[in-house]
Amino acid sequence: MQWETVIGLEVHVQLATKTKIFSGASTAFGAEPNTQACAIDLAMPGTLPVPNEEAFRYAIMFGLAIDAEIAQRSVFDRKNYFYPDLPKGYQTTQLDRPIVGAGNMEIQLSSGKTKTIRIHHAHLEEDAGKSLHEDFQGMSGIDLNRAGTPLIEIVSEPDMSNSEEAVAFAKKLHALVSSLGICDGEMSQGSMRFDVNISVRPKGQTELGTRTETKNLNSFRFMERAIALEVERQIDLIEDGGTVRQETRLYDAEKHASRSMRSKEEANDYRYFPCPDLLPVVFDEDYIEAVRATLPELPEARRDRYIEQYALSSYDAETLSGDRELSAYFEAVTQDCGDAKLAANWIMGELSASLNSAELKLANSPLNATRLAGLILRIKDGSISGKIAKQVFEIMWASNQSADEVIEAEGLKQVSDTGELAAMVDTVIANSAKQVENYRSADADKRPKMMGFFVGQIMKASKGQANPKAVNDILIEKLNKLL
């Protein structure tokens, strides 16, 4: 039997406010446990929440960026459940009146095709604390620093049919919230967490299968692996005569295994009711339009500009425009070197490969935009070849030297003097009688391929420093005189 997969995402995005959604406690990451939880976060009797306007503004920015309807009247509810890291015994969230309504986002696939993913809504809520299960000898520790941190939970429609689409959607969301500046995008710190709802059904069937939810995935690679694992598990289970149980599952990245966490709750299990401590929050059109006026250039607009302004390919423009930090680096290199295509090639090639190999983020790159632009300028003016430039790059990566300093210290400047190159060509021709004879007797259409031998010998003689274009021009002229 052929199967098809149906995937929907729930994405928790931690908003980049300096204080929490209902208290003045700090949201800074990395503090000692329980040092950033005030009386409101600890649910002390008599405390009352005070809404953080910045969290609302960030949520509205997201809604405007996805062409969603913004609710002018936004209401908070209590979601009741017990867990040790939830001191109030309920989570303040939104159910019936979320701040962001239906929207959509277009993703681009490796095939070059695009697909629109519908977003059902996005709502504001507070985060819970964090349970720590290590180093407590059979017990769990509770860190409430994160309790009350503002989140928007973005809920997609089940419009994705494989892991590629799900990851593309997740990456597009990451690029968008980072570009808006409403989230730092640090997934390793929990700033974005993905819950993936997965079901399978026989191909051609319209009725959805029973879904499971795999929670708290915090990397695109883990998401891809978890989806593949769960799809395979569900298909095997059904084909063996079993049935899929609606449940919440956890994915263990180290073991590449998942396990059942609990049965999947429905909304009525949480006994939602309007929060009596918080009045409805009302926004007028003027406020929403004022927020719209603050929106920065969004990734899709930046991509289109790169294609038009810099004549980049759609793939290059898509890659460079998605991340705000990467796009700023690209534009800085381009401005300094004056060649967008070379800048794109070096950033997406050598720089990205070196960052990945060293497991570094762009912000921690040992090579800033100015130094990379300096290297590209030396390629453009013929001081070094592309091949030599890779050697220079490696030395620059490992040191604080500029391209000019490396070229000078290592004696890597390209030989472009026509007299010196002509002498090299004469020597190679004189020492290659057999190859010269073969060249002379070959058909005209075969001679260009035979040039490789001579060029190789000249590059070897010059230790790779001969100007390839000048060598080719001189070589063709001298060989053709022998015909």
N, C-alpha and C positions, 0 to 999 in steps of 0.2 A: 504494500500500500504506500502511496505517496502522501507526504504530510506537508503542511504549511504551518509556519510559526507566526504567532501574533504577540507583539511586544508593546508595552506601554511603560513610560518612565515616570517616577515621582522623584523630583530632584530638590534636595534641601540646599539652599544657597545662604550661607552666612553673610549677612550684610555688614559692610565695613564701617559701621558706626563706632564711635569711640566709647560709647556707653550702651548699656543694655536697653531692651525695648520698653521696660516698665520701671527701671531704676537708674540711678546715677553711677552704678558700679562699672568699673572698667571692663572692656572686652579684650584687652591685650592678651596675646597668646604667650604661653610659656611661663607664667607666674607660678609660684609655689602653690600647691593644692590648697583650696579653700581660703585664699587670701584676697580674692576678688568677688566674694559673695556677701552682699549686704543683708540687712534684716529683711528686706522685701524678697530677695532671692531665696532666703532661708525659710520663707513663709512664717515669719514670726507673727504672733497674734497682734491685731491692731494695725498692721501695715496695709497700705493701699497703693496700687500701681498708678504710675503717671506715664502716659504714652510719650514716646520719643518721636518728635516730629520728623527727624532725619530718616528714621526707618520707613515712615510712610512715604516720604519724598523719593527714597530709593526704589520702593515698590512701584510707585507711579512711573518713575523713569523706565523701569523694565516693561511695564504694561504699554507705555507709549512706543517703546522700541519694537514691540511685536505687533503693533497695530491692534491692540486689544481695547475693549471698552473699559474705562476706569469707573468704578463704582463711586458715585458722589457721596453715598451714605454707606459707611463701612462699619460692621458690627463684629464684636468679639464673643466667642463662646468658650465654655469650659468643656474640655475633653477629659473625662474622668477615668483614670486607671491608676493602679498602684505599682510603683517600682521604686527601689531604694534611692535612685538618683533623681526622683521627682518629689521634692519635699512637700509640695502643696497637696499632693494626691490628685492633682489635675493639671492639664496643660492649657494655657490660654492660647486659643487659636481661632480660626474662622471656619465656619461650615456653610451656612446658607447665604451669607453676604460677603464673599471674598472681595478684596480690594481690586483685583485684576480679573476681568472676565475672559471670554474666549479670544484667542489670538492664533497666530500661525508663524511658522518658521520654515524657510526653504533650506534643504541640505543638498550638498553636491556629492555624488558617488564616484567611485573610481572609474566607472564606465563613462563618465562625463555627463550622465543624466542627472537631472535634479528631481527632488521630490519634496512636496509640501507636507510638513508634520503639523497637525492641529494641536494647539494647546487648549485644554479644557478651561483651566483657570490657574491663578497663582494667588495664594493667600499668605498673610502675615501670621507668624506665630513665634512663641518663645522656645528656645532650645532647652533640653533637659541637662542635668549634670552628666558626669561620666563615671561609670563603674570601672574600677581597676582590679584586675583579677590576678596580677602577678605580685610576688614578694610579700604575700600576706598569709602564707602557710594555711591554705585551705579556706581562707576568708576573702572577702572583697572589700576594697577601699572605695570611698565615694569622694570624688572631687567635684564640688559645686561651682567652680569658677565659671563653667560654661552655662550654668543655669540662668535663664533669662536673656541669653544672647539672641538678638533678633534674626529671624530667618524669613525667607520667602520659600514656600514649598510650591514648586512648579509641577503641575500635573498634566501630562500629555494625554491625548487620545491614543487608543491602541492601533497606531498607524504604521508601526515598523514591523518588518517581516523577517529580519535577520540581524545578526550582530553588527554587520557593517553599517546598517542604517541607524541602529541604536547608538553606536559609538560616534557616528557622524553628527547625530543630533546632540549628543552630550558635548562633543567638542565645540559645536556651534554655540551652544548655550554658554559654555565656559568662555569662549571668545567674546560673546556679547556682554556678559556681566562684568568681565574684566575691562573691556573697552569702555563701558559705562562708568567704571570706577566704583560700582556699588558692592563689589566683592573682590578680595585680593586674589582669588583663584587658587590658593594654596591647598590643593587637595590632600596633601600629606598631613596637613594640620586640621583636616576636617572642614575646611571652608566650603567644599562642595561634596555632597554625599548622594549617591544614586541608589534608589530602590527600583529594581527591575521586575515588572510583572510579565510573566511568560505563560503562554498556553499554546497547545498544538491542536490541530484538527485535520481530518482527512481533506486532501486537496479538493477544492470545489465546494466544500461545505460552508454555509453562511453562518451557522450557529457557532458561537465561540466555545472553545473547550474550557475546562476547569483551569483556573490560573493559580500559579504560585507567585510569591513575592520574595525575591532574594534581596536582602537589606544591606545597606551601608557599604556599598562598593565605592572605593575612593581613588580608583585609577581606571583609565580607559582600557588598559591591558587586562586588568582583573575583570572588568565588565564583559569584555569579549570572551574571555575564558569561562566565566560563570554562565553566560548565556549558552555557549556551546555545550557545557556540561549538563545544564538543566534541560535543554531541548532533547539531548540524547537520553537522559534519564526518563523523561516523560514518554517518549516514543517507545523505548524498551519496555516500560511498565505497561503501557496499553497493549502492545503487541504480545506480551506474555499473559494477557488476560486480566490484568489488574486495572485499577482506576486511579486517576490522579486525585489527590486530596488537596483541598484548598488550604494552604498553610503558608507560614512565613519561614523562610530558610536562610541559613547563614553560609557564606562561602569562605572556605579556608584556602587562602592563596598559596601558603607554603605546601600544603598537602594536595592542592588542586582537587579538593573534595568539598561537598556541601552536606549539610545535615539539617534536619527539621528542628525548628526553634519552638514553634507553637502553632496551634491552629489559627487560621486567619480570621481576625475579628471583623465584624460588620459594624456600621456606624452606630446601630442601636446598642451594641455592647458597651459603648463608651458613655452612654447616657448624656449626650450633649445637651446643654441648655445655655441661654444667653448669660454672659458674665455680668453679675449684678454690680461689680465694682467698676465697670467701665461703660461710660456713655457711648452711644454711636458717634463715630468721627465723620464729620461732614466737610466735603471739599466743594468749593464753587468752581465754575469754569475758569475764572481768572487765575485761581491757584494752579489748576492743571496746566493751563497755557503757559504760565510762568515757569513751571517745571519743564515743559516741552522746549522752551527757549534755552534751557541749560544743557540740552542733550549734546554730547560731543559727536564727532564723525563716527558713524557706526561701521562695523566691519564690511558689510556689503557695499556701502557707498565708497569706502576706502578701496575695496577691490576694484570697483568700476573705475575709480580715479587712476589707480595704478595701470590699468589696461590702457586707458586713454592718454594719460600724462607721460607714462614711461614706456609704453608699447610692450608691456610684459605679456606673456602668455596667460591664459585664464588660470592654468595650474599654478604658475609662479605667483600671480596676483592673489589667488585664493590662499596660498600658503603664507605669504608675507603679510597679508592684511588681517588675518584672524586674531593674532596676538598683539595687543597694544604695545608691549615692550619690544617685540620683534620688529613691528612696523616702524617704530621710532628709531630703532637701530639701523634699519635698512635706509630710511630717509636721510639719516645723518651721514651714512657712508656714501650714499648717492650724491648728496650735496657737496661733499668734500672731493669726491673723485670724478664726478661728472659723467658717470656711466652706469645707468641703472641696471642694465643686463649683466654686466660684470659683477656689480655689487650683489645682485640676486644670486648669481651662480656661486660666488664665494661664500655667501651667508648660508645658502641652502646646501652647499657641498662641504667644503673643508671645515667651516666653522661649526655647523650643526653636527658633523661627524665627530669632531673633537670634543664638543660639549657632551654628546651622548657617551663617548668613550670614557670621559672623565667623570660622568654622572654629575655634571654641573648645570646650573640654570644660567640663562643669558646674563642675568644680573651679576653673576659671579665669574663671568668670562675674563680670563687674563688678557684678552685682546679687545680693547675698546674700539668704537667706530672710527675714531681718528687714525689709529694705527693700521687698521685694516684698509682704510681708504688710501693711506700712504703706500701700502703694498700694491694696490690696484693701479695707482698712478705710475709706479715703476714698470708695470706690465704695459700700460698704455704708451709710455714714452720709449719703449724698447730697451730699457735698461736691463730687464731680465725677461726670460721666456716664461711661458705658463708652467713648464716643467720645473724650472729653477725656482719659480715663485712658491711652489709647494715645499721646497726645502727651506726657503726663507720663512714661510709661514710656521713650520715646525719649530724653528729656532725662536721666532717671535713669541710663539705660544709658551715656550719654556723659559723665556727671559722677559725683561722689560725693555728690550731694544726696539728701535724703530726699524722699518724696512731698510732705510738708507744705511743705518749703522750695521745691520747684519750683512748687507751686500758688500759694504766696504771691508768689514772685518774678515769675511770669509772669501773675499776675492771672487764674488759671483757675478760681477757685472757682465752683461751680455756683450759678446764681440760683434760689433756692427761695422767696423772699419773695412771698407770694401777691398782695400789693398791686402790687408791681412787675411781676409776670407778668400780672396782670389788665389793667394799663395797656398792656402790649405787645399782648395779645390784642385789646383794644378798637381799637388803632391799626390792626392788620392787618385786622380785620373792616371798619373804616371805609374802608380803602383797597382793598377787594376786593369791591365791590358785585356784579360779575358772578358771581364764584365763590359768593358768599353766596346769590344768587338761584338759581343752579344747585343748590346744596345744599338749599334750601327746596323746590324743585320735584321733587327726586329721590325715588325710592322709598326706603323706610326701610332696605332691605337694601343699598343702594348708598352710603348716606351715610358709613359707616365708611371706605371707600376714598377718599372725597373729602376726608377730614380731613387727608390727607397734605400737600395744598397749604398749608393754614393752618399746620400744624406746621412745615413747611419755612420759611415766611416768618418765623415767630417765632424759630426757631433761627438763621436768618440775621441777624435784628435783634439777637439776643443774642450773636452770634459763637459760637454753639454751646454757650453756658453755661447756657441755661435748663433747668430740671429737666423732663425729658420727661414724667414722670408727672403732675407738677403742671400742666404746660401742657395736657395732654390733658383733665384733669379740668375745668379752667377753660374751655377751648375748647368742650367738649361742653355744659357748662351754659349758656354765653352763646349758642351757635348754636341750641340747642333753644328758648331763649326767643324766638327770631326766627321760629319755625315758625308 
